[in-house]
Amino acid sequence: MNIRAVETKVGSTILPAPAATSCRLCGRNLRHGFVDLGMSPPCESFLAAEDVDQMERYYPLNVLVCDGCYLVQLKEYVSPEAIFTEYAYFSSFSTSWVEHAKTYCEQITARLGLGSESLAVELASNDGYLLQHFAPLGVPVLGVEPAANVARAAVKKGIPTLVDFFGVALAERMVAEGQRADLIIGNNVLAQVPDLNDFVAGIAILLKPEGVVTLEFPHIERLIAENQFDTIYHEHFSYFSLLTIDIMAARHGLRVIDVEELATHGGSLRVHLAHGTSSHATSVRVPELLAREKRFGLTEMATYASFGEKARRAKRDLLLFLIAAKNDHKRICGYGAPGKGNTLLNYCAIGTDFLDFTVDRNPYKHGRVTPGMHIPILPVSAIDEAKPDYILILPWNLKDEIARQMHHVAAWGAKFVVPIPFVTVINPAEQPR
C-alpha cells in the first residue's frame, strides 16, 4: 500500500498524511469536525479497586460530520465486542425509563393491533426492562442482546433472549427459523452500531411486509441546542437527525412513516419505519420535522463547526463553580455513574480533588471506580452518611426523578448541581416533593 507523505517533520521523521475517514453510512470522505473532547477511556469500563494501578486504554473523542448524509460520528476506536460482551448498564435501575417502556408497549400494541399471533423483537433488549410489559398484553416476544451478563437477567424474568450481535447474518438465521417480526424495537441501540448498513439491512430482512420498526435515539438537534456534549462517548458511534434517518432508511428499502419527539435522554426521537412497498401512510409530522431541521441548520456545516466552543464554555463554567465551592470548603459528591458522566468527568478532569465519591443504584458498580478519574462508586445511602453540601447530578436527563427521590437532602441544606447545558444549582428545599 502506498502512503502519501506530507512535509511535516518531527526530528528527522516525515509523518504520513492521515488516512481519509469514510462515512459509515454513505461512504463519503469526512472533512468536517464537530467537537474534539480529547482522550478518554471507554465510558463503561469501571475498574475494580485492585485494578486502579493498571494501565487504562484511552481513545480520542474527536467527532466528525458527513456533508453528504449529515451523520455525526466517531471512528470505531473500540469494537462492539470489547464494549458489550460484559456490560455494566442495566436499564431497569431507572424507574422512569421502565415506566416509559411500559407506556410504549401499551400504546404500540393498541396502535398496531398486536396479539397472540404477533412477534415483537427488541434489538439490544438489555435486562428485559421493555419486553416484560408485553406479557400481560398477550404478545409473544424475543430479545436480542449481545451482553451475556445482562441477557441472563432478562432470561430470569422469563424473556427469551438471543445472546448475539444483530445484523444480516442473524436476521437471515431468524427468518430461516420462522421468526419474522411484526414489530422491531431498537431503543438507544442505533448509536451503538458501527456497521449501520448491515444493521438496517438486517432489520429489513427480519421485518414482515406490513411490519413496523420503531427506533429511539437522542436527537442531534437537541444535543446541539442544549449543549449535551457529554452524551458523546465511545459506545456511541453515531448521532442522528431525522434527515439522516430518512437517507438511511431509503438505502435499505424502508421509509419513515412517523416520528415522535420524546423527553427521554435529554430529547430523543422515536421514528417509525416500514417497508417502502407497505400500505402504511406517512404522518404529516415527518415532513414537518425535516423542514424544521433544515431551518435549524442541520444541512449546513457551519452549524456543526460552532459546537466545539459551546462545549469548552461549559467545561470552564463547571470548573469555575467547583473550584469556588472547594475553596469555600464545601463537600461535593456525585449522583450516578452513567456513560455521559464519565465523558464529563474526563473532559473536565474532575477527580477526587473535586468529588469525594459518586453513588449509583446499580450494585454492579459498587466498590468500583469511574474510568479515568477513579472516583469511588458507592451505594446511594453514602450520601446520607456523608451529608455533602453539593450533589453533582451526572445523569442530568434524570434530574427531576433524582431530585424527587433525594428530596430529603434539604434537611441538612444540600443542593443539587446540574452541569448541562451550563451549571444550574437546584435547592430541593424550594422544590415540590
TORKE-676241 format. One record per residue (C-alpha): residue in three letters; y, z, x. Coordinates in nm, 4 decimals, padded with zeros to 6 digits, m for minus. Last residue first. Layout:
BEGIN
   r        Y        Z        X
 ALA        Y        Z        X
...
end
This chain:
BEGIN
   r        Y        Z        X
 ARG  01.6742  04.6602 m04.1881
 PRO  02.0333  04.5435 m04.2161
 GLN  02.2245  04.5083 m03.8884
 GLU  02.5148  04.7221 m03.7627
 ALA  02.2978  04.9862 m03.5980
 PRO  02.0962  04.6980 m03.4540
 ASN  02.3916  04.6042 m03.2288
 ILE  02.3393  04.2441 m03.1259
 VAL  02.4878  04.1157 m02.7987
 THR  02.5205  03.7393 m02.7537
 VAL  02.4951  03.5595 m02.4185
 PHE  02.5082  03.1799 m02.4402
 PRO  02.2847  02.9308 m02.6220
 ILE  02.0671  03.1307 m02.5671
 PRO  02.0600  03.4683 m02.3882
 VAL  02.0150  03.7105 m02.6833
 VAL  02.0836  04.0717 m02.5830
 PHE  01.9698  04.3533 m02.8121
 LYS  02.1441  04.6893 m02.8166
 ALA  02.0207  05.0437 m02.7608
 GLY  02.2157  05.3370 m02.9062
 TRP  01.9417  05.6013 m02.9092
 ALA  01.8644  05.5731 m03.2795
 ALA  01.9507  05.2015 m03.2766
 VAL  01.6100  05.1494 m03.1162
 HIS  01.4676  05.1954 m03.4686
 HIS  01.5452  04.8345 m03.5605
 MET  01.2573  04.7178 m03.3400
 GLN  01.0568  04.5236 m03.6017
 ARG  01.3724  04.3959 m03.7708
 ALA  01.5348  04.2903 m03.4417
 ILE  01.2094  04.1250 m03.3358
 GLU  01.1839  03.9135 m03.6529
 ASP  01.5515  03.8142 m03.6283
 LYS  01.5242  03.7331 m03.2573
 LEU  01.2141  03.5160 m03.2965
 ASN  01.3759  03.1987 m03.1545
 TRP  01.5125  03.4249 m02.8806
 PRO  01.1641  03.4650 m02.7312
 LEU  01.3230  03.6357 m02.4244
 ILE  01.5043  03.9098 m02.6146
 LEU  01.6846  04.1151 m02.3479
 ILE  01.6777  04.4802 m02.4561
 TYR  01.9817  04.6816 m02.3481
 ASP  02.0400  05.0570 m02.3091
 PRO  01.6753  05.1340 m02.2377
 LYS  01.4816  05.4119 m02.4135
 ALA  01.1976  05.4276 m02.1569
 GLU  00.9309  05.5780 m02.3849
 ASP  01.0299  05.3862 m02.6974
 ILE  01.0457  05.0639 m02.4985
 ALA  00.7028  05.1285 m02.3478
 SER  00.5562  05.1207 m02.7012
 VAL  00.5776  04.7409 m02.6921
 PRO  00.2886  04.7308 m02.4438
 LEU  00.3792  04.6494 m02.0829
 ILE  00.4464  04.3379 m01.8769
 PRO  00.5705  04.4069 m01.5225
 ILE  00.8351  04.1627 m01.3897
 HIS  00.6915  03.9542 m01.1075
 MET  00.9817  03.7033 m01.0814
 GLY  00.7624  03.4038 m01.0033
 PRO  00.5084  03.4362 m01.2814
 THR  00.5508  03.7416 m01.5046
 VAL  00.3427  04.0462 m01.4182
 ARG  00.0110  04.1651 m01.5564
 GLY m00.0849  04.5080 m01.6887
 HIS m00.0529  04.3878 m02.0470
 LYS m00.0647  04.0089 m02.0844
 TYR m00.3926  03.9841 m02.2777
 PRO m00.2682  04.2722 m02.4962
 ASN m00.0316  04.0284 m02.6755
 ARG  00.2488  04.2297 m02.8410
 ASP  00.4667  04.1889 m02.5333
 VAL  00.6925  04.4111 m02.3262
 THR  00.9253  04.3483 m02.0324
 PHE  00.9934  04.5661 m01.7298
 ASP  01.2771  04.7220 m01.5326
 LEU  01.4858  04.4075 m01.5794
 PHE  01.7807  04.3448 m01.3442
 ASP  01.6599  04.4117 m00.9879
 THR  01.3141  04.3750 m01.1391
 GLY  01.3658  04.0004 m01.1377
 ILE  01.6218  03.7564 m01.2757
 ALA  01.6473  03.4502 m01.0511
 CYS  01.8436  03.2545 m01.3174
 TYR  01.6056  02.9580 m01.3134
 ASN  01.3071  03.1903 m01.2669
 LEU  01.3939  03.4275 m01.5501
 LEU  01.4920  03.1503 m01.7917
 THR  01.1810  02.9423 m01.7261
 ASN  00.9714  03.2573 m01.7595
 GLY  01.1315  03.3403 m02.0923
 LYS  01.0570  02.9950 m02.2270
 GLY  00.6885  03.0499 m02.1594
 PRO  00.6913  03.3725 m02.3566
 ALA  00.6808  03.7266 m02.2137
 GLY  00.8421  03.9280 m02.4887
 TYR  01.1146  04.1922 m02.5039
 GLY  01.2912  04.2561 m02.1758
 CYS  01.4236  04.5729 m02.0202
 ILE  01.7680  04.6914 m01.9185
 ARG  01.8925  05.0347 m01.8106
 LYS  02.2687  05.0600 m01.7739
 HIS  02.4276  05.1976 m01.4548
 ASP  02.7671  05.0264 m01.5141
 ASN  02.6954  04.8041 m01.2131
 LYS  02.3723  04.7162 m01.3928
 ALA  02.5625  04.6102 m01.7046
 ALA  02.8192  04.4082 m01.5094
 ILE  02.5470  04.2285 m01.3152
 LEU  02.3535  04.1560 m01.6345
 PHE  02.6552  04.0102 m01.8151
 LEU  02.7657  03.7955 m01.5202
 LEU  02.4077  03.6763 m01.4764
 LEU  02.3854  03.5664 m01.8386
 ASP  02.7096  03.3659 m01.8343
 ARG  02.6349  03.2075 m01.4948
 LYS  02.2987  03.0838 m01.6214
 ALA  02.4513  02.9659 m01.9498
 ARG  02.7111  02.7661 m01.7530
 ARG  02.4413  02.6018 m01.5425
 ALA  02.2517  02.4981 m01.8553
 LYS  02.5641  02.3477 m02.0117
 GLU  02.6379  02.1656 m01.6838
 GLY  02.2981  01.9975 m01.6949
 PHE  02.3421  01.8659 m02.0487
 SER  02.6110  01.6068 m01.9752
 ALA  02.3651  01.3432 m01.8499
 TYR  02.1757  01.3439 m02.1803
 THR  02.4729  01.2469 m02.3920
 ALA  02.5886  00.9977 m02.1258
 MET  02.2557  00.8133 m02.1600
 GLU  02.3494  00.6992 m02.5114
 THR  02.0770  00.6392 m02.7727
 LEU  02.0704  01.0095 m02.8607
 GLY  02.4451  01.0083 m02.9213
 PHE  02.4849  01.2394 m03.2190
 ARG  02.5667  00.9328 m03.4298
 LYS  02.2339  00.7797 m03.3266
 GLU  02.0532  01.0980 m03.4202
 ARG  02.2263  01.0944 m03.7574
 ALA  02.1117  00.7382 m03.8291
 LEU  01.7501  00.8241 m03.7494
 LEU  01.7848  01.1326 m03.9693
 GLU  01.8990  00.9302 m04.2701
 PRO  01.6432  00.6553 m04.2099
 VAL  01.3605  00.9130 m04.2332
 ARG  01.5003  01.1370 m04.5066
 VAL  01.4865  00.8455 m04.7524
 SER  01.1120  00.9063 m04.7680
 THR  00.8771  00.6204 m04.6869
 ALA  00.6101  00.5362 m04.9447
 HIS  00.2428  00.5846 m04.8645
 SER  00.0209  00.2875 m04.9546
 SER m00.1337  00.2584 m04.6096
 THR m00.1026 m00.0509 m04.3866
 GLY  00.1207  00.1170 m04.1286
 HIS m00.1251  00.4047 m04.1090
 ALA  00.0386  00.7359 m04.1912
 LEU  00.2757  00.9740 m04.0208
 HIS  00.4591  01.2858 m04.1439
 VAL  00.7085  01.4351 m03.9011
 ARG  00.7800  01.8067 m03.8856
 LEU  01.0929  01.8514 m03.6782
 SER  01.1945  02.1669 m03.4978
 GLY  01.4919  02.3970 m03.4547
 GLY  01.4968  02.7080 m03.2346
 HIS  01.1205  02.7364 m03.2283
 THR  01.0951  02.7291 m03.6090
 ALA  01.3987  02.6529 m03.8264
 LEU  01.2472  02.3358 m03.9667
 GLU  01.3807  01.9874 m04.0382
 GLU  01.1380  01.7758 m04.2394
 VAL  01.0451  01.4132 m04.1798
 ASP  00.8667  01.1590 m04.3988
 ILE  00.6752  00.8302 m04.3862
 VAL  00.6852  00.7655 m04.0110
 ARG  00.4662  00.4683 m03.9298
 LEU  00.1350  00.4130 m03.7534
 GLY m00.0089  00.1001 m03.5946
 HIS m00.0261  00.2531 m03.2485
 ARG  00.2945  00.1276 m03.0837
 ALA  00.4733  00.1816 m03.4167
 ALA  00.4099  00.5558 m03.3991
 MET  00.5645  00.5874 m03.0516
 ILE  00.8787  00.3954 m03.1486
 ASP  00.9350  00.6107 m03.4569
 ILE  00.8562  00.9250 m03.2571
 THR  01.1218  00.8280 m03.0012
 LEU  01.3940  00.7845 m03.2633
 LEU  01.2741  01.1022 m03.4336
 SER  01.3716  01.2793 m03.1127
 PHE  01.1203  01.4266 m02.8740
 TYR  01.0740  01.6324 m02.5600
 SER  00.7856  01.5585 m02.3204
 PHE  00.5651  01.7203 m02.0533
 HIS  00.5844  02.0665 m02.1991
 GLU  00.3388  02.2862 m02.0106
 HIS  00.5593  02.2502 m01.7030
 TYR  00.8593  02.4176 m01.8647
 ILE  01.1661  02.3227 m02.0683
 THR  01.2267  02.5536 m02.3647
 ASP  01.4632  02.7410 m02.1314
 PHE  01.7222  02.4632 m02.1620
 GLN  01.7944  02.5506 m02.5248
 ASN  02.1638  02.4649 m02.5010
 GLU  02.2199  02.4664 m02.8779
 ALA  02.3278  02.1024 m02.9233
 ILE  02.0924  01.9719 m02.6551
 LEU  01.7793  02.1521 m02.7740
 ARG  01.8815  02.0874 m03.1335
 GLU  01.8917  01.7103 m03.0777
 ILE  01.5720  01.7339 m02.8723
 HIS  01.3891  01.8643 m03.1795
 PRO  01.1123  02.1138 m03.1038
 PHE  00.7745  01.9832 m03.2217
 GLU  00.5698  01.9642 m03.5401
 LEU  00.3295  01.6797 m03.6118
 THR  00.1874  01.5993 m03.9532
 VAL m00.0694  01.3220 m03.9906
 VAL m00.1664  01.1720 m04.3257
 GLY m00.4789  00.9941 m04.4496
 GLU m00.4909  00.6787 m04.6590
 PRO m00.6962  00.4722 m04.4121
 LYS m00.8703  00.7867 m04.2747
 LEU m00.7305  00.9239 m03.9493
 LEU m00.9612  00.9628 m03.6482
 ILE m00.8827  00.6261 m03.4892
 ALA m00.5048  00.6513 m03.5381
 ILE m00.5098  01.0052 m03.3962
 GLY m00.6994  00.8841 m03.0904
 ALA m00.4360  00.6156 m03.0318
 VAL m00.1782  00.8947 m03.0519
 PHE m00.3492  01.0960 m02.7780
 ASP m00.4249  00.7986 m02.5516
 ASN m00.0651  00.6778 m02.5812
 LEU  00.0797  01.0209 m02.5147
 ASP m00.1058  01.0726 m02.1874
 PRO  00.0711  01.3871 m02.0599
 VAL  00.0139  01.5855 m02.3809
 GLN  00.1873  01.9238 m02.4058
 ALA  00.4910  01.8015 m02.5999
 LEU  00.2604  01.6670 m02.8706
 VAL  00.0954  02.0075 m02.9096
 ASN  00.3631  02.2082 m03.0881
 ASN  00.1822  02.1879 m03.4199
 GLY m00.0518  01.8901 m03.4498
 ILE m00.2221  01.8577 m03.7858
 ILE m00.4486  01.5738 m03.8962
 LEU m00.5145  01.5408 m04.2691
 ASP m00.7684  01.3236 m04.4488
 ALA m00.9743  01.3216 m04.1306
 ARG m01.2768  01.1209 m04.0238
 GLN m01.5734  01.3288 m03.9076
 GLY m01.8803  01.1119 m03.9636
 GLU m02.0448  01.1764 m03.6261
 ALA m01.9376  00.8347 m03.4959
 VAL m01.5851  00.9264 m03.6105
 MET m01.5971  01.2416 m03.4002
 ARG m01.7185  01.0528 m03.0935
 GLU m01.4463  00.7916 m03.1337
 ALA m01.1838  01.0635 m03.1633
 LEU m01.3192  01.2408 m02.8539
 ALA m01.2924  00.9278 m02.6395
 VAL m00.9541  00.8233 m02.7813
 GLY m00.7844  01.1556 m02.7105
 PHE m00.8202  01.5277 m02.7731
 PHE m00.9027  01.7764 m02.4998
 ASP m01.2164  01.9784 m02.5707
 VAL m01.3546  02.3003 m02.7131
 LEU m01.4484  02.1878 m03.0640
 THR m01.3813  02.4569 m03.3234
 PRO m01.5487  02.5588 m03.6484
 ILE m01.3363  02.8401 m03.7982
 GLY m01.5402  03.1505 m03.8882
 LYS m01.2815  03.4020 m03.7678
 LYS m01.4931  03.4668 m03.4567
 VAL m01.4778  03.0911 m03.3945
 ALA m01.0997  03.1127 m03.3800
 ALA m01.1011  03.3906 m03.1186
 ARG m01.3518  03.1921 m02.9140
 ALA m01.1126  02.8963 m02.9180
 VAL m00.8531  03.1041 m02.7340
 ASN m01.0867  03.1823 m02.4443
 ALA m01.2184  02.8244 m02.4373
 ALA m00.8741  02.6642 m02.4069
 PRO m00.9175  02.2963 m02.5045
 GLU m00.8811  02.3476 m02.8815
 VAL m00.9902  02.1063 m03.1555
 GLY m01.0235  02.2782 m03.4913
 LEU m01.2214  02.1592 m03.7926
 VAL m01.1509  02.2337 m04.1563
 PRO m01.3043  02.2139 m04.5029
 VAL m01.0533  02.2747 m04.7873
 GLY m01.1416  02.5351 m05.0527
 LEU m00.7882  02.6762 m05.0811
 PRO m00.9001  03.0243 m04.9754
 ALA m01.0444  02.8627 m04.6586
 PHE m00.7328  02.6559 m04.5801
 HIS m00.5399  02.9589 m04.4509
 GLN m00.7761  03.0154 m04.1576
 LEU m00.6764  02.6713 m04.0236
 LEU m00.3319  02.8000 m03.9259
 TYR m00.3728  03.1022 m03.6923
 GLY m00.7178  02.9762 m03.5901
 ASP m00.6886  03.1041 m03.2333
 ASN m00.5357  02.7865 m03.0871
 SER m00.5794  02.4797 m03.3085
 ALA m00.4670  02.2397 m03.0368
 LEU m00.5349  01.9466 m03.2695
 GLU m00.5929  02.0594 m03.6271
 VAL m00.8353  01.8682 m03.8449
 ALA m00.8295  01.8884 m04.2243
 LEU m01.1281  01.7334 m04.3982
 SER m01.1451  01.6530 m04.7689
 GLU m01.4383  01.6683 m05.0113
 SER m01.3729  02.0321 m05.1056
 GLY m01.0110  01.9634 m05.1893
 LEU m00.6848  01.8121 m05.0705
 GLY m00.4393  01.6821 m05.3300
 LEU m00.1993  01.5543 m05.0652
 ARG  00.1069  01.7506 m05.1807
 ALA m00.0903  02.0505 m05.3072
 THR m00.2838  02.0929 m04.9830
 ILE  00.0344  02.0229 m04.7833
 GLN  00.2217  02.3041 m04.9583
 GLU m00.0473  02.5710 m04.9334
 CYS m00.1251  02.4909 m04.5713
 TYR  00.2452  02.4857 m04.4776
 THR  00.3106  02.8265 m04.6341
 LYS  00.0193  02.9759 m04.4394
 ALA  00.1404  02.8228 m04.1124
 HIS  00.4926  02.9642 m04.1534
 GLU  00.3372  03.3034 m04.2327
 VAL  00.1391  03.2839 m03.9082
 TRP  00.4562  03.1916 m03.7206
 SER  00.6496  03.4809 m03.8752
 THR  00.3854  03.7316 m03.7700
 SER  00.3772  03.6089 m03.4111
 PHE  00.0664  03.7522 m03.2427
 SER m00.1484  03.4951 m03.4240
 SER m00.0418  03.2141 m03.1942
 PHE m00.2354  03.3403 m02.8918
 TYR m00.0799  03.2240 m02.5639
 ALA m00.2509  03.3258 m02.2390
 TYR m00.4646  03.0158 m02.1831
 GLU m00.7777  02.9636 m01.9733
 THR m00.8652  02.5915 m01.9598
 PHE m00.5123  02.5126 m02.0776
 ILE m00.2867  02.4912 m01.7750
 ALA m00.5127  02.3658 m01.4947
 GLU m00.6931  02.1270 m01.7312
 PRO m00.3581  01.9992 m01.8585
 SER m00.2736  01.8940 m01.5020
 VAL  00.0355  02.0332 m01.3288
 TYR  00.3083  01.8130 m01.1791
 GLU  00.2885  01.5599 m01.4604
 LYS  00.6441  01.4313 m01.4365
 LEU  00.8816  01.5810 m01.6875
 GLN  01.0133  01.4006 m01.9932
 VAL  01.2901  01.3122 m02.2354
 LEU  01.1736  01.0085 m02.4349
 TYR  01.4675  00.7858 m02.5273
 CYS  01.2432  00.4789 m02.5880
 GLY  01.4182  00.2376 m02.3484
 ASP  01.6708  00.4464 m02.1552
 CYS  01.3980  00.6933 m02.0619
 VAL  01.5092  01.0471 m01.9787
 LEU  01.4327  01.2647 m01.6770
 VAL  01.3738  01.6373 m01.6277
 ASN  01.3524  01.8111 m01.2905
 LEU  01.1568  02.1318 m01.3326
 PRO  01.0056  02.1036 m00.9866
 TYR  00.6783  02.2806 m00.9029
 TYR  00.5955  02.6219 m00.7612
 ARG  00.2466  02.7432 m00.6728
 GLU  00.2139  03.1130 m00.6062
 MET  00.0920  03.2626 m00.2799
 GLN m00.0884  03.5941 m00.3101
 ASP  00.0815  03.9321 m00.2815
 VAL  00.1046  03.9732 m00.6592
 ASP m00.2672  03.9112 m00.7041
 GLU m00.3925  04.2698 m00.7402
 ALA m00.1482  04.3361 m01.0254
 ALA m00.2835  04.0441 m01.2280
 LEU m00.0529  03.7443 m01.2384
 PHE  00.0683  03.5552 m01.5433
 SER  00.0361  03.1790 m01.5010
 GLU  00.1817  03.0908 m01.8430
 CYS  00.5106  02.9489 m01.7129
 PRO  00.3717  02.7323 m01.4358
 PRO  00.5722  02.8339 m01.1274
 SER  00.9365  02.7210 m01.0990
 MET  01.1489  02.5053 m00.8722
 GLY  01.4950  02.3899 m00.9757
 LEU  01.6174  02.3600 m01.3330
 ASP  01.7303  01.9974 m01.2966
 VAL  01.8610  01.8506 m01.6229
 PHE  01.8629  01.5109 m01.7962
 GLY  01.8409  01.2528 m01.5187
 HIS  01.8446  00.8759 m01.5653
 ARG  01.6542  00.6006 m01.3823
 LEU  01.3039  00.6200 m01.5307
 ASN  01.1207  00.2888 m01.4890
 ARG  00.9901  00.1609 m01.8234
 GLY  00.6268  00.2324 m01.9104
 CYS  00.6768  00.2796 m02.2860
 LEU  00.5314  00.6260 m02.3433
 ARG  00.4745  00.7937 m02.0066
 CYS  00.7993  00.6488 m01.8731
 SER  00.7474  00.5248 m01.5186
 THR  00.8610  00.7018 m01.2026
 ALA  00.9698  00.4834 m00.9133
 ALA  00.8401  00.6030 m00.5789
 PRO  01.0918  00.7834 m00.3632
 ALA  01.2045  00.5703 m00.0663
 PRO  01.0100  00.6605  00.2449
 LEU  01.1717  00.9026  00.4927
 ILE  01.2500  00.7872  00.8436
 THR  01.1674  01.0644  01.0906
 SER  01.3632  01.1035  01.4135
 GLY  01.5442  01.4181  01.3078
 VAL  01.5527  01.3802  00.9317
 LYS  01.6579  01.0233  00.8666
 THR  01.7511  00.8273  00.5550
 GLU  01.7865  00.4535  00.6050
 VAL  01.5249  00.3620  00.3472
 ALA  01.1644  00.2622  00.3970
 ARG  00.9607  00.0626  00.1466
 ILE  00.6017  00.1830  00.1326
 ASN  00.3410 m00.0907  00.1373
 MET  00.0000  00.0000  00.0000
end
